[in-house]
Amino acid sequence: MNQKPSNAFIAASWIALGAGMVGFLVGLFRAEMLLNEKGYYFTILMFGLFAVVSLQKSVRDRLENIPVTDLYYGICWFATILAISLLIIGLWNASMLPSEKGFYAFSFLLAIFGAITVQKNTRDSQIQN
């Protein structure tokens, strides 16, 4: 049974993506860290968002019997795990307050959750009944 997502779920997904991204980016903008550190965290955010959208699409394609090579599927998983691992390693070694580290971790998680659900909703909205 394929159902299109409700407008409320679509809105909540976009809000989660926006809140996660904007929170993370505003935190970076206001942070007292070197520009190369800001670039590192910005790159991890963008890489993570791309990785989870690609992974979600690959998983969904496989469920719908659309061909996805094992290599690409594996790369998607690797990229997702790598992005999360790089964030964890970066935050673990950062000279920030624990509250700042938590802020970045949770805004990153909110952003990638939002990206996954926006991708899912976009795909579900394309289904023709």
Secondary structure by P-SEA (a helix, b strand, c coil): ccccccaaaaaaaaaaaaaaaaaaaaaaaaccccaaaaaaaaaaaaaaaaaaaaaaaaaaaaaacccccaaaaaaaaaaaaaaaaaaaaaaaaccccaaaaaaaaaaaaaaaaaaaaaaaaaaaaaccc
